[in-house]
Amino acid sequence: MNKREMLQEVLPKAGLVYSERGNLTEVLCKPKIMPIKSLTLLQLEELEKQARKKVVKDYD
């Protein structure tokens, strides 16, 4: 479609007509900071660390 070609306006015979003016632009969200390690992974690592300490303690 050329820039010169215009779209024909169609208005309903009954009901409401909504009009929006202004340019539509992209809306950018703030970046979300994600943890490098998840909470579950940190808990699992802590449990493994405690288990290793217990094994070393029991071994001695």
Residue pairs with C-beta under 8 A, 6 or more apart in sequence:
11 17
37 45
